[in-house]
Amino acid sequence: MKYPKIKAEYDRLQPEFTLIQAVIDARVKEGDTQKELADKIGTKQSVISRLESGRANPSVAFLKKLAEGLNSHLEIKFIAS
């Protein structure tokens, strides 16, 4: 990226974008709508929508429940820079 400030902000937000895309990809792979996924994990469609649009700050417990609903497991890594 040409502008250092823009690159720094992009890098700062990259984990959120990666999480959002992973959730969307897993949901689509399962063939679920947001509503169907929400029903599987006992929440509302609006919660899934907020998560997928980047307007949520989910807890680890919620992400674990989400992974189960997506027939997946949650893996969180710290990678040295």
HELIX and SHEET records of a PDB file:
HELIX    1   1 PRO A    4  GLU A   30  1                                  27    
HELIX    2   2 GLN A   34  ILE A   41  1                                   8    
HELIX    3   3 GLN A   45  GLU A   52  1                                   8    
HELIX    4   4 VAL A   60  GLY A   69  1                                  10    
END                                                                             
